Amino acid sequence: MPEWVKAMIDLWVAAAGISTGRLFRCVCRAGKHWGDGVSERLVWHVVKQYARELGLAQLAPHDLRRSCAKLCHASGGELDQIQFLLGHVSVQTTERYLGCKQRIRGAVNDCIGIEP
């Protein structure tokens, strides 16, 4: 996790007085948090609202998840790390998600010089 993200989360936890439970919670107009956390439905509505405001009416939360995975992969992230990030049981699911496949021919371990 980037340090700036950790710093921002630490600020939120301190400001909200959160010591247990979920980090992300609803906030009332008075600035106090309430409830046990935000629901998937709330996240969906927030993403859709801001997407419309940006002129991206077809954007859905799952598109953001897919984009995050593809950016991680393009930045050199290992397939198994992305699999863990996404919570996929099978690496094949992650491959389909990213639109890539593991290279059996020309695999990275072919280049380490220990052929018989």
Secondary structure, DSSP 8 states (H G I E B T S, - for coil): --HHHHHHHHHHHHHHT--SS-S--EE-TTS-EESS---HHHHHHHHHHHHHHTT-TT--HHHHHHHHHHHHHHTT--HHHHHHHHT-S-HHHHHHHHT----STT-GGGGSS---
